[in-house]
Amino acid sequence: MFRNMICVGGVVLVGCTGPAPTPETPQPAMPVKDTCKAVQVAEFIGRPSTSLEKKLLLQPVRIIRPGDAVTEDFLPTRINFFLDSEGTIQRITCG
């Protein structure tokens, strides 16, 4: 309701620019800092996930396989390892 009042009041000055974004509206990707030090494990991209067993990671880690349900909680210090259907690490992100 408040947005509509601003939009209606602003027609004379600037006009309405369109509907307000909703949670379902994709937002532009923001640049992400390396808050989880993912660059230190980038060498694992292309390797099997079993290679992680030899690496001591003293922080939260999440292994994400195709079709896995993934929560939307964001932990800046957590490392996400994305695997393909064969168990190979394809991508590493923070969150």
C-alpha positions as semicolon CSV with decimal commas, in nm:
position;residue;x (nm);y (nm);z (nm)
1;M;0,000;0,000;0,000
2;F;0,279;0,242;0,089
3;R;0,453;0,174;-0,244
4;N;0,136;0,258;-0,433
5;M;0,106;0,591;-0,252
6;I;0,464;0,678;-0,347
7;C;0,408;0,570;-0,705
8;V;0,083;0,766;-0,740
9;G;0,235;1,073;-0,578
10;G;0,542;1,050;-0,798
11;V;0,356;1,028;-1,130
12;V;0,383;1,400;-1,183
13;L;0,755;1,401;-1,106
14;V;0,897;1,074;-1,238
15;G;0,617;0,829;-1,312
16;C;0,589;0,467;-1,209
17;T;0,864;0,233;-1,316
18;G;0,683;-0,098;-1,286
19;P;0,590;-0,357;-1,028
20;A;0,782;-0,393;-0,707
21;P;1,025;-0,687;-0,699
22;T;0,891;-0,990;-0,520
23;P;1,084;-1,269;-0,347
24;E;1,031;-1,478;-0,662
25;T;1,184;-1,208;-0,886
26;P;1,544;-1,303;-0,969
27;Q;1,782;-1,046;-0,831
28;P;2,109;-0,960;-1,003
29;A;2,404;-1,154;-0,867
30;M;2,620;-0,956;-0,629
31;P;2,996;-0,997;-0,635
32;V;3,091;-1,240;-0,363
33;K;3,401;-1,203;-0,149
34;D;3,601;-1,511;-0,064
35;T;3,465;-1,517;0,292
36;C;3,527;-1,891;0,326
37;K;3,876;-1,898;0,172
38;A;3,750;-2,115;-0,115
39;V;4,053;-2,017;-0,320
40;Q;4,258;-2,237;-0,085
41;V;4,063;-2,546;-0,197
42;A;4,017;-2,455;-0,565
43;E;4,267;-2,728;-0,652
44;F;3,989;-2,982;-0,580
45;I;3,779;-2,874;-0,879
46;G;3,778;-3,165;-1,122
47;R;3,880;-3,416;-0,855
48;P;3,659;-3,684;-0,700
49;S;3,484;-3,584;-0,379
50;T;3,673;-3,862;-0,199
51;S;3,988;-3,648;-0,230
52;L;3,835;-3,419;0,035
53;E;3,883;-3,694;0,292
54;K;4,255;-3,616;0,298
55;K;4,205;-3,241;0,353
56;L;4,149;-3,105;0,703
57;L;3,887;-2,830;0,681
58;L;3,827;-2,659;1,014
59;Q;3,512;-2,478;0,908
60;P;3,158;-2,560;0,798
61;V;3,145;-2,757;0,473
62;R;2,848;-2,860;0,259
63;I;2,863;-3,124;-0,015
64;I;2,589;-3,071;-0,275
65;R;2,504;-3,350;-0,518
66;P;2,268;-3,322;-0,817
67;G;1,908;-3,328;-0,697
68;D;1,997;-3,255;-0,332
69;A;1,762;-3,027;-0,144
70;V;1,966;-2,726;-0,031
71;T;1,861;-2,480;0,235
72;E;1,881;-2,109;0,156
73;D;2,061;-2,015;0,476
74;F;2,382;-1,825;0,407
75;L;2,689;-1,888;0,619
76;P;2,973;-1,673;0,483
77;T;3,243;-1,903;0,623
78;R;3,091;-2,227;0,487
79;I;3,243;-2,387;0,176
80;N;2,997;-2,543;-0,069
81;F;3,131;-2,822;-0,290
82;F;2,904;-2,890;-0,588
83;L;2,941;-3,240;-0,733
84;D;2,830;-3,385;-1,065
85;S;2,649;-3,717;-1,097
86;E;2,982;-3,902;-1,091
87;G;3,096;-3,743;-0,764
88;T;3,345;-3,503;-0,922
89;I;3,375;-3,155;-0,772
90;Q;3,253;-2,910;-1,035
91;R;3,226;-2,583;-0,844
92;I;3,320;-2,438;-0,506
93;T;3,145;-2,140;-0,347
94;C;3,104;-1,970;-0,011
95;G;2,773;-1,972;0,166
